[in-house]
Amino acid sequence: MNIFNKAHDFQLGDLIVNQMAPDWVSWALEKLQARTAAEAMHDSKERCDAPKCHPDTRIAAQDDIYSWIIYGGGDSEPKKLKWITGPAGTGKTAVMGSIAERCKANGLLAASFFFSALSPSIDRRQKTAFVPTLAYQLAQHSREMKYAVADAIEQNPLVFEMNLFAQMETLVLQPLREVRARPENDPFRWPRVMLVDGLDECDVERHHRSEDRRRGAVRTKADDQLEILQVLYQATLDRLFPFRVIIASRPERVFREFFIPEAGQPPIAHILNLHEKYSADEDIALFLRVKFAEIQRRYHLSHSWCPRDAIPTLVRNASGQFIYAATVVRFITDSARVSGRPQTLLHLVLQMGPSDAASQLPFAHIDALYTHVLQSSPDPGLAVLWIWFIRRQAPRWASSCEVNQFLQTVDGEAEHLLGNLHSLVKIPPSDDFTTPYDLYHKSLLDFITDPDRSKQLCIDFEEAEEFILNRYLKACRRQGDVFPPVHQGRFTRFLVSFCVSSNTPHPTTWPLVSLDDIEWWARETFAFIRDQLRDDDAFIRDDRFGGDDASDRLLSARCNITYIFDDIHSNVSAELFYVPILKVTSKLTGSCDFH
């Protein structure tokens, strides 16, 4: 209804008109938001403690990258793609984080995605939410782009179930073409760059794994990483795609083969090797001077506490790896809280060194530091098993309290084992019942899984499986009993979640557990599955299951449960224990009951 119809001879004062988005736009954007990995954006809450360049460090590298974003590389055939690479610990993520903040402040950042193998969010560890997250950020830049993206979703609601090429075409390229083709489009008001960090940490999607098992094929994380590379490169070839794209990763084979051209072939991207082009020595020295000055002030030390040759020695040991310098600082700072003698700890670090045989290896000094810190645990081998479980076996949502309840054989064992490892592991306070453990850097996992580097500290996978199974059976014997009792429900969910993940212990030795304990496990497991199946959407998005496709998740859960109970049945006398039967319907939303 027009409220001004036939009105005349009147004036309007201050008039504010709020134009509400149509229902279909709101619906489409809500659908997009549900598929977005907010944790992967550069300024997300999860990344509040993410590494960034220390003030006045990496200036030349940052200026070089920023200049390329503004002006390009001066090529006769301009390239929109740039690869930033370097070994682990050279500060790639810190540089990308600083560039993201600088571009955001100057209106140049179109979108960002920071992959992380250590993230508790599955969407930061896999490709599932990659394109929707880019599209969501692009939609925030203008009303026209928001409506164009919403229209694309309204026209094709199943786009999120398509491959990355189709998603990029539907959610990004098609809306960009529509908006940029309009006469009123101003090309100079568009942001300039998309940033993708840590692509080498993107793991293969779980539903690929189960599909591959059924087909007998094996899809790897390198396949998913290559798919992302190809999608981004294809996008940059579109003449209406206005952004430069920067990808940061370690120099793994899939990236070398993609970016480094064969003889006679023109390059498809600019390549910046942080380790080779820029000497990080001056920046590492500056970082150490600043941090050592903070230690001096905190502990009221004299200026002579740090020997004159200490910083040059540490810079040489770092070999361009910022992670070495950062770990040294954390080691001195955290250990000094107990010993109170930073001078002694610094002297200890300066005396550390690799063996003569290992001294020429690229990670020699960081390996020596990792070895020393791990060996400071009362039981280094057991501490390594804990670290492995924390980052490779435990559900990503599990708090440190729940991990402790699962792994400890006696109360206080966690502090006993990990108390000296604060420079390597982020350890929440003992009264924190929600925060997970975390590692400061993925290179620690690389270290404990490489026998040439970690020697006797290298993880023994057979030993690790036996260790986890023993702890699992111990928890079953306790029937989920924890202290304080108020957290028993969370711990029980933590325990039974193994039955719908790849971490399910193989229960061939379960006859050693009492039948009452197995019966408790069966009851809790079915109750847990039944509760999850009541809400399909929650089941689909729940990180603890590690999958992405609804039907695949339910099928996997049912198959795993059936397999486990078949295995129990073969090892437990049917006369002594009646194995529950899983009732599986043919419908996706079918229920699980036992009787």
SENUPA-859269 format. One line per field, with one value per residue (C-alpha): residue in one letter; x, y, z. Coordinates in pm, 1 decimal. Each point is the difference from the previous one (the first is absolute). Layout:
// SENUPA-859269
resn: (A, ...)
X: (X, ...)
Y: (Y, ...)
Z: (Z, ...)
***
This chain:
// SENUPA-859269
resn: (M, N, I, F, N, K, A, H, D, F, Q, L, G, D, L, I, V, N, Q, M, A, P, D, W, V, S, W, A, L, E, K, L, Q, A, R, T, A, A, E, A, M, H, D, S, K, E, R, C, D, A, P, K, C, H, P, D, T, R, I, A, A, Q, D, D, I, Y, S, W, I, I, Y, G, G, G, D, S, E, P, K, K, L, K, W, I, T, G, P, A, G, T, G, K, T, A, V, M, G, S, I, A, E, R, C, K, A, N, G, L, L, A, A, S, F, F, F, S, A, L, S, P, S, I, D, R, R, Q, K, T, A, F, V, P, T, L, A, Y, Q, L, A, Q, H, S, R, E, M, K, Y, A, V, A, D, A, I, E, Q, N, P, L, V, F, E, M, N, L, F, A, Q, M, E, T, L, V, L, Q, P, L, R, E, V, R, A, R, P, E, N, D, P, F, R, W, P, R, V, M, L, V, D, G, L, D, E, C, D, V, E, R, H, H, R, S, E, D, R, R, R, G, A, V, R, T, K, A, D, D, Q, L, E, I, L, Q, V, L, Y, Q, A, T, L, D, R, L, F, P, F, R, V, I, I, A, S, R, P, E, R, V, F, R, E, F, F, I, P, E, A, G, Q, P, P, I, A, H, I, L, N, L, H, E, K, Y, S, A, D, E, D, I, A, L, F, L, R, V, K, F, A, E, I, Q, R, R, Y, H, L, S, H, S, W, C, P, R, D, A, I, P, T, L, V, R, N, A, S, G, Q, F, I, Y, A, A, T, V, V, R, F, I, T, D, S, A, R, V, S, G, R, P, Q, T, L, L, H, L, V, L, Q, M, G, P, S, D, A, A, S, Q, L, P, F, A, H, I, D, A, L, Y, T, H, V, L, Q, S, S, P, D, P, G, L, A, V, L, W, I, W, F, I, R, R, Q, A, P, R, W, A, S, S, C, E, V, N, Q, F, L, Q, T, V, D, G, E, A, E, H, L, L, G, N, L, H, S, L, V, K, I, P, P, S, D, D, F, T, T, P, Y, D, L, Y, H, K, S, L, L, D, F, I, T, D, P, D, R, S, K, Q, L, C, I, D, F, E, E, A, E, E, F, I, L, N, R, Y, L, K, A, C, R, R, Q, G, D, V, F, P, P, V, H, Q, G, R, F, T, R, F, L, V, S, F, C, V, S, S, N, T, P, H, P, T, T, W, P, L, V, S, L, D, D, I, E, W, W, A, R, E, T, F, A, F, I, R, D, Q, L, R, D, D, D, A, F, I, R, D, D, R, F, G, G, D, D, A, S, D, R, L, L, S, A, R, C, N, I, T, Y, I, F, D, D, I, H, S, N, V, S, A, E, L, F, Y, V, P, I, L, K, V, T, S, K, L, T, G, S, C, D, F, H)
X: (0.0, 131.6, -49.7, 70.9, -266.1, -168.4, 169.1, 103.7, 95.9, 220.7, 370.3, 219.2, 260.3, 283.1, -111.1, 170.1, -94.5, 109.3, -10.0, -32.6, 149.9, -259.3, -67.1, 172.8, 319.4, 1.7, -67.1, 283.7, 251.4, -89.1, 60.8, 335.9, 97.9, -72.3, 258.1, 263.1, 312.4, 7.7, 298.5, 209.6, -31.1, 307.9, -169.6, -197.5, -21.3, 184.6, 296.0, 24.4, 337.1, 117.1, 358.2, 58.3, 321.9, 161.8, 13.2, 285.6, 65.7, -52.2, -39.3, 163.1, -206.4, -325.0, 71.2, 83.0, -325.9, -206.2, 155.1, -94.1, -359.0, -16.4, 204.7, 52.2, 335.2, 65.6, -35.4, -78.3, -282.2, -125.5, -51.2, -263.8, 149.0, 286.1, 148.4, 176.2, 199.6, 276.2, 80.2, -190.0, 59.9, 110.1, -294.0, -235.1, -316.0, 131.1, 69.6, -340.7, -173.2, 176.3, -74.9, -366.5, -25.2, 175.9, -223.7, -313.3, 91.0, 48.5, -311.1, 193.7, -94.1, -270.8, 7.5, 232.7, 17.7, 257.7, 21.3, 135.4, 64.0, -8.8, -338.5, -284.9, -230.9, -19.6, -85.9, 352.7, 152.6, -189.9, -121.6, -373.9, -57.8, 270.0, -200.8, -308.7, 228.2, 149.8, -346.1, -133.6, 280.6, -47.1, -371.3, 84.1, 169.0, -310.2, -376.1, 11.7, 241.6, -203.2, -315.8, 184.8, 141.7, -340.7, -163.9, 252.6, -83.7, -374.8, 30.9, 215.2, -47.2, 202.1, 314.9, 161.5, -10.8, 190.1, 373.7, 222.3, 2.9, -379.6, -9.6, 252.9, -193.3, -337.7, 88.7, 286.7, 56.0, -361.3, -93.2, 318.2, -79.7, -354.5, 105.9, 303.9, -194.1, -236.2, 55.2, 27.5, 279.7, 313.3, 302.6, 210.7, -222.8, 58.2, 249.0, 316.6, 101.6, -103.3, 233.1, 21.7, 243.0, 116.1, -143.8, 247.5, -191.1, -327.4, -88.3, -208.2, -374.9, -125.6, -278.8, 263.6, 168.0, -308.3, -93.9, 354.5, -10.5, -317.3, 155.7, 340.7, 160.3, 209.2, -48.8, 262.5, 17.0, 228.1, -295.5, -220.8, 281.7, 52.0, -374.3, 10.0, 304.9, -170.5, -323.1, 181.7, 214.5, -301.8, -175.5, 293.6, -30.9, -349.7, 32.7, -270.7, 170.1, 155.9, 217.7, 356.2, 36.8, 282.5, 51.4, 242.9, 119.6, 300.5, 184.7, -163.7, 6.6, -354.7, 78.2, 340.8, -145.4, -288.4, 190.2, 347.0, -28.1, 165.9, 283.9, -122.3, -338.2, -97.9, -64.1, -361.5, 79.8, 251.0, 200.5, 142.3, 216.8, 30.4, 294.0, 202.4, -78.9, 9.2, 248.5, -199.8, 309.8, -41.5, -370.9, 66.4, 273.6, -240.0, -270.8, 243.7, 128.8, -354.3, -104.8, 320.9, -51.2, -347.7, 149.3, 260.7, -267.5, -228.6, 269.5, 192.9, 318.6, 312.2, 87.8, 273.2, -249.1, 13.7, 357.3, 109.0, 31.3, -335.4, -224.1, 241.9, 31.8, -377.0, -45.0, 246.9, -175.2, -338.8, 113.1, -280.9, -266.9, -203.9, -153.2, 340.1, 32.7, -360.8, 46.2, 321.7, -180.3, -293.4, 239.8, 188.4, -313.0, -215.0, 279.0, 116.4, -338.5, 100.9, 378.7, 16.6, 339.7, -20.3, 380.3, 36.3, -267.2, 159.5, 337.9, -166.3, -147.0, 336.1, 161.0, -257.5, 108.6, -47.3, 243.8, 278.9, -182.3, -319.9, 154.0, -41.3, -366.9, -247.0, -189.8, 298.2, -27.6, -378.5, 19.2, 257.9, -226.3, -308.1, 200.0, 119.4, -343.1, -168.6, 269.4, -66.6, -324.5, 29.4, -110.7, 83.5, -137.8, -334.7, -8.5, 42.6, -293.2, -211.5, 96.3, -84.6, -337.7, -78.9, 50.4, -66.0, -246.9, -208.8, -321.9, 88.1, -271.5, 134.1, 121.0, 328.1, -204.4, -161.3, 332.6, 149.1, -288.7, 55.0, 379.3, 90.1, 64.5, 30.7, -128.4, 254.1, 179.2, -64.0, 186.9, 273.1, 56.8, -63.8, 95.9, 338.6, -137.1, -176.1, 237.0, -135.4, -359.0, -271.0, -119.2, -320.4, -24.0, -103.7, -335.1, -85.6, -253.0, -68.2, 325.0, 182.7, 372.9, 181.6, 348.2, 185.1, 119.6, -66.6, 375.2, -11.1, -221.9, 237.9, 283.5, -154.2, -107.2, 338.8, 241.0, 299.3, -65.7, -148.4, 192.6, -117.4, -279.0, -167.7, -355.0, -41.5, -340.3, -57.9, 88.0, -229.1, -294.8, 56.5, 31.4, -331.4, -179.7, 121.0, -118.1, -332.3, -55.9, 98.1, -264.7, -258.8, 85.3, -67.1, -326.6, 71.9, 45.1, 189.1, 79.9, -168.1, -321.0, -169.1, 209.9, -79.5, -249.4, 256.4, 259.9, -243.7, -75.0, 375.4, 43.7, -281.0, 65.8, 284.2, -253.3, -98.6, 345.6, 314.1, 143.8, -206.9, 227.2, -7.1, -162.3, 161.6, 113.4, -334.2, -63.7, 246.4, -262.7, -287.6, -332.5, -156.5, 251.9, -73.5, -370.4, 47.6, 200.5, -268.2, -279.0, 181.8, 112.1, -350.1, -143.5, 263.4, -64.1, -376.5, 27.3, 214.5, -236.9, -290.8, 145.0, 142.2, 140.3, 185.6, 134.3, 114.7, 186.2, 135.5, 381.8, 40.8, -100.3, 245.1, -221.8, -176.9, -275.3, -318.2, -64.0, 366.8, 12.6, -303.5, 115.2, 346.8, -140.7, -229.4, 271.8, 247.8, -249.3, -96.6, 365.4, 86.5, -283.9, 76.5, 354.7, -116.4, -233.3, 288.9, 203.6, -265.3, -199.1, -358.1, -107.4, 148.5, -82.8, -287.4, 136.4, -240.0, -133.0, 14.7, -328.7, 78.1, -274.5, 42.6, -83.0, 266.7, -177.4, -50.0, 48.2, 246.2, -132.8, 123.7, -208.6)
Y: (0.0, 346.2, 218.3, 319.1, -70.1, 335.2, 184.7, 365.3, 325.5, -163.7, -13.8, -279.9, 56.4, -249.2, -315.2, -332.6, -286.4, -350.2, -229.1, -357.9, -279.3, -225.5, -328.4, -201.1, 204.1, -55.3, -370.1, -36.7, 191.6, -203.0, -315.0, 139.3, 103.7, -350.2, -135.2, 262.6, -59.8, 319.5, -140.1, 7.5, 375.8, 202.1, 191.6, -288.5, -61.1, -328.5, 186.8, 263.1, -144.7, -89.2, 98.9, 337.9, 172.1, 169.4, 379.4, 103.7, -356.7, -145.7, 354.3, -68.1, -315.8, 169.5, 304.7, -223.1, -192.1, 314.3, 168.3, -300.5, 23.2, 367.2, 8.2, -359.2, -138.9, 211.4, -299.5, 34.0, -245.3, 91.9, -288.9, 1.3, -288.1, 6.0, -290.1, 74.9, -295.8, -104.6, -281.1, -51.6, 271.4, 274.3, 224.8, -44.2, 16.9, 298.8, 187.5, -90.8, 108.7, 335.2, 50.4, -82.3, 264.7, 258.8, -69.4, -1.2, 339.7, 143.8, -153.3, -244.4, -335.6, -180.9, -326.6, -222.2, -364.0, -127.8, -378.7, -163.6, -365.9, 82.1, 172.6, -148.2, 95.8, -261.9, 273.9, 143.2, -339.7, -98.5, 154.7, -30.3, 359.4, 161.7, 149.4, 88.3, 189.9, 201.3, 70.1, 109.0, 254.2, 134.1, 44.1, 237.2, 252.7, 135.7, -32.3, -92.4, -286.3, -120.4, -18.4, -166.0, -273.0, -49.2, -29.7, -264.8, -205.2, 48.1, -121.6, -298.9, -100.4, -319.2, 190.3, -91.4, -367.0, 61.8, -13.0, 303.1, 101.4, 16.7, 182.3, 259.3, 54.9, 30.9, 183.9, 223.5, 35.9, 21.7, 268.4, 194.5, 0.3, 115.6, 287.3, 112.6, 6.1, 267.8, 352.5, 151.8, -239.9, 182.4, -230.4, 212.8, -56.6, -374.5, -149.0, -140.5, -333.5, -342.0, -167.5, -377.6, -114.5, -344.3, -184.9, -282.6, -63.8, -70.9, -365.5, -226.5, 3.4, -292.7, -92.8, -44.8, -256.4, -219.3, 37.0, -92.5, -308.9, -112.7, 59.2, -131.7, 337.0, 215.3, 376.3, 198.3, 345.5, 97.4, -65.0, 242.7, 255.6, -24.3, 45.3, 326.8, 118.7, -75.8, 171.3, 317.6, 6.8, -49.7, 287.1, 235.9, -67.7, 151.9, 357.3, 122.9, -152.4, 315.1, -146.4, -108.9, -327.0, -78.7, -358.5, -89.0, -353.6, -214.4, -110.6, -343.7, -192.5, 83.8, 373.0, -23.7, -193.0, 246.7, 328.1, -76.9, -26.3, -267.5, 103.8, 234.2, 59.7, 349.1, 36.0, 28.7, 186.5, 215.6, -205.0, 143.3, -228.2, 175.4, -214.9, 63.7, 357.9, 170.2, -59.1, -23.9, 35.2, 370.6, -44.5, -297.9, 197.9, 292.6, -235.4, -155.8, 339.4, 119.0, -320.4, -22.0, 361.8, -97.4, -291.4, 235.3, 241.1, -273.5, -163.3, 321.0, -129.4, 195.5, 77.0, -263.1, -285.8, -71.4, -63.6, 213.0, -297.4, -157.8, 163.4, -52.0, -365.6, -47.4, 173.9, -241.6, -293.5, 119.4, -25.1, 233.1, -182.5, 234.9, -300.7, -76.8, 350.2, -0.9, -341.2, 116.2, 303.1, -211.1, -255.0, 264.8, 191.2, -296.1, -195.6, 311.6, 14.6, -319.4, 31.6, 378.8, -0.3, 120.0, 23.0, -374.0, -85.9, 221.2, -160.8, -341.4, 92.4, 129.7, -331.7, -202.8, -120.0, -281.1, -283.3, 39.6, -234.2, 204.2, 347.5, 58.1, -99.3, 286.4, -44.5, -96.5, 268.1, 3.6, -380.2, 29.8, 247.1, -220.9, -299.7, 183.9, 131.4, -337.9, -174.2, 239.9, -191.6, -273.3, -251.1, 137.7, -301.9, 22.0, 377.9, -58.2, -243.3, 265.8, 261.2, -243.4, -78.9, 367.9, 105.4, -316.7, -217.6, 201.5, 161.0, 359.1, 136.1, -187.9, 215.3, -57.9, -119.8, -277.7, -101.2, -20.5, -214.0, -233.8, -29.8, 34.1, -312.9, 205.2, 344.1, 271.2, -203.0, 269.3, 267.6, -250.9, -88.9, 333.1, 250.0, 70.5, 13.7, 337.4, 134.0, -262.7, -61.4, 248.6, -143.0, 146.0, 50.7, -305.7, 160.0, 71.5, -264.5, 126.1, 102.6, -262.4, -65.7, 147.1, 3.1, 320.0, -128.1, -294.4, -60.1, -183.2, -266.5, -19.1, -55.1, -282.1, -190.5, 15.0, -265.2, 166.5, 315.6, -114.1, -328.3, -181.2, 256.9, -92.5, -123.4, -375.7, -39.6, -355.1, 109.4, 300.5, -220.0, -230.6, 300.5, 147.5, -334.2, -56.3, 344.5, -60.4, -328.0, 165.3, 266.2, -268.7, -175.8, 327.5, 32.1, 364.5, 91.1, 330.9, 267.7, 238.3, -198.2, 301.4, -64.2, -369.3, 55.1, 181.0, -268.2, -277.1, 176.6, 34.4, -373.5, -135.8, 242.5, -232.2, -247.1, 228.1, 122.5, -149.1, -14.3, -298.9, -236.2, -354.0, -197.3, -338.9, -9.1, 107.0, -334.2, 134.6, 258.9, -104.9, -61.6, 274.0, 245.6, -105.9, 24.0, 354.2, 91.0, -139.8, 184.8, 334.6, -40.6, -62.1, 282.4, 233.2, -101.0, 20.0, 353.0, 111.4, -144.4, 197.9, 309.1, -80.3, 350.3, -7.4, -341.7, 126.2, 299.8, -158.2, 10.5, -300.8, -235.5, 143.0, -53.8, 233.7, -182.7, -93.5, -338.7, -89.5, 84.9, -204.9, -292.9, 17.6, 15.3, -299.4, -204.4, 71.2, -89.6, -321.2, -89.5, 60.3, -211.2, -277.1, 7.2, -6.5, -287.6, -201.8, 57.7, -18.5, -313.5, 49.3, -207.7, 258.0, 320.4, 85.9, 231.9, 284.8, -5.8, 321.7, 80.4, 183.8, 138.9, 77.0, 365.7, 260.3, 110.1, -353.7, -55.5, -218.6, -210.3, -299.4, -273.6)
Z: (0.0, -89.9, 310.5, -201.4, -264.2, -103.0, 287.9, -60.5, 175.8, 270.4, 94.1, 133.9, 266.8, 61.8, -180.5, 58.4, -228.8, 101.8, -298.3, 115.4, -206.3, -161.8, 175.8, -271.3, 43.7, 375.8, -50.6, -251.1, 210.9, 308.3, -203.1, -112.8, 351.2, 128.9, -247.5, 82.0, 207.2, 201.9, 192.0, -319.4, -55.7, 88.5, 283.5, 149.8, 373.1, -44.5, -151.2, 273.9, 109.1, -349.6, -83.9, -160.5, -89.0, 296.2, -52.3, -229.8, -119.3, -344.4, -133.8, -338.1, -58.2, 101.0, -219.2, -296.2, 36.2, 57.5, -305.0, -214.3, 126.4, -103.5, -318.2, -113.8, -106.4, -307.0, -232.1, -367.5, 71.4, 349.2, 240.8, 269.8, 198.8, 251.8, 198.9, 327.0, 123.3, 235.6, 245.2, 324.1, 254.7, -239.0, 88.3, -296.5, 211.0, 195.6, -324.1, -145.1, 320.3, -4.2, -370.5, 64.4, 271.6, -214.6, -299.4, 217.4, 144.8, -349.0, -156.1, -218.0, 152.7, -196.3, 196.6, 199.4, 100.8, 250.3, 1.4, 314.7, 73.3, 372.2, -5.1, 206.2, -288.9, -272.5, -250.9, 36.8, -64.6, -316.9, -324.6, 73.0, 107.8, -214.2, -286.3, 211.7, 239.8, -285.4, -140.9, 338.7, 39.7, -353.7, 69.8, 284.4, -228.3, -173.5, -4.3, -368.8, 61.4, 296.2, -211.1, -288.9, 225.6, 164.6, -340.8, -104.3, 310.6, -47.2, -359.5, 100.3, 365.6, -51.4, -94.8, 332.9, -95.5, -325.3, -65.4, 55.4, -366.9, -8.3, 333.0, -117.1, -322.1, 173.5, 322.1, -113.7, -374.6, -114.1, 258.9, -82.0, -370.0, 68.5, 224.6, -196.9, -326.8, 132.2, -139.3, 347.6, 100.9, 115.6, -42.0, 234.6, 303.0, 1.4, 247.3, -150.2, 149.5, 131.6, 250.4, 52.7, 267.7, 108.5, -298.6, 64.8, 326.7, -181.5, 56.6, -222.3, 60.7, 202.7, -237.9, -269.4, 220.8, 39.0, -365.2, -100.3, 219.6, -176.0, -342.6, 93.4, -85.8, 229.9, 0.0, 187.7, 149.2, -288.8, -235.7, 194.7, 18.0, -374.9, -56.6, 195.6, -195.8, -330.0, 105.2, 104.5, -313.4, -222.8, 177.8, -63.5, -374.7, -5.8, -127.9, 238.8, 303.8, 148.1, 276.6, 35.8, 192.4, 242.7, 115.2, 278.9, 65.4, 66.7, -314.7, -13.9, -327.5, -111.3, 24.5, -166.1, -292.3, -35.2, 27.9, -137.9, -380.4, -203.9, -226.9, -269.6, 160.7, 121.1, 375.0, 111.1, 321.6, 180.5, 249.0, 322.0, 213.9, 334.4, 103.7, -314.3, -99.5, 338.1, 276.6, 320.2, 218.5, 75.5, 76.3, 229.5, 178.7, 50.5, 130.4, 249.4, 117.9, 70.4, 177.5, 205.2, 107.3, 124.1, 196.9, 148.5, 120.5, 132.2, 212.8, 85.2, -159.2, -81.8, -362.0, 17.3, 51.4, -373.0, -124.0, -292.9, -233.5, 102.8, -259.7, -294.3, 102.2, 18.8, -335.8, -160.4, 162.7, -126.2, -364.9, -102.4, 201.5, 217.7, 174.2, 155.4, 146.1, 124.4, 166.6, 170.9, 142.2, 123.8, 150.9, 197.6, 101.7, 102.9, 170.0, 188.3, 170.7, 176.8, 32.7, 5.9, -172.7, -362.3, -14.6, 65.6, -255.6, -266.4, 67.5, -35.3, -338.1, -120.6, 96.5, -191.1, -337.4, -248.0, -33.7, -251.8, -238.5, 19.6, 11.2, -374.5, -12.3, -61.8, 329.1, 215.7, 267.2, 34.2, 26.4, 276.7, 180.8, -40.5, 123.6, 308.9, 93.8, -49.5, 201.0, 286.8, 56.2, 265.9, -265.5, -349.2, -186.1, 176.2, -51.7, -375.3, 6.2, 172.0, -260.7, -280.1, 151.6, 60.2, -361.0, -200.0, 189.2, 245.6, -127.3, -88.7, 229.5, 303.1, 288.0, 179.4, 298.3, -206.6, -153.7, 348.8, 123.3, -293.7, 13.7, 366.5, 204.0, 319.7, 91.2, -85.7, -266.9, -264.0, 196.3, 85.3, -368.1, -172.3, 268.1, -163.4, -354.6, 8.8, -266.4, -243.1, 112.3, 94.1, 331.0, 151.9, 378.1, 197.8, 90.0, -366.8, -106.4, -354.0, -175.8, -209.6, -1.8, -297.2, -152.9, -78.7, -336.0, -228.5, -34.2, 336.4, -158.8, -295.3, 247.1, 204.7, -314.0, -175.6, 137.1, -165.5, 201.5, 331.1, 35.3, 317.4, 48.2, -329.2, 39.8, -27.1, -163.0, 121.2, 351.6, -39.7, -103.7, 294.8, 231.1, -118.3, 19.2, 356.0, 101.9, -173.6, 182.8, 327.7, -57.1, -78.0, 324.9, 181.3, -197.7, -70.3, 364.6, 28.6, 252.0, 44.9, -68.9, -160.6, -314.3, -27.2, -282.3, -216.4, 60.6, -87.4, -329.9, -55.4, 56.3, -213.3, -285.4, -99.1, -134.5, -289.4, -90.9, -147.0, 351.9, 117.8, 191.4, -136.6, 283.5, -56.0, 361.3, 140.8, 176.1, 258.8, 86.4, 217.9, -168.6, 212.4, -141.8, -358.9, 67.3, 134.3, -310.1, -231.3, 179.7, -2.7, -359.6, -131.2, 207.5, -141.8, -360.9, 48.3, 141.4, -293.9, -258.1, 141.7, -158.4, -343.4, -47.4, 330.1, -92.8, -337.3, 140.1, 320.1, -15.3, 226.0, -282.1, -250.7, -304.8, -236.2, -183.7, 190.5, -156.6, 18.5, 370.6, 88.3, -210.9, 154.8, 351.8, -58.2, -169.0, 277.2, 271.8, -177.1, -52.2, 364.5, 132.3, -246.7, 131.6, 361.5, -80.7, -137.7, 314.0, 269.5, 64.6, -110.7, 298.9, 234.9, -181.3, -230.5, -268.0, -88.1, -352.9, -199.0, -167.0, -322.2, -218.7, -366.5, 56.3, 68.1, 316.8, 125.2, 370.9, 185.5, 285.6, 187.2, 147.6)
***
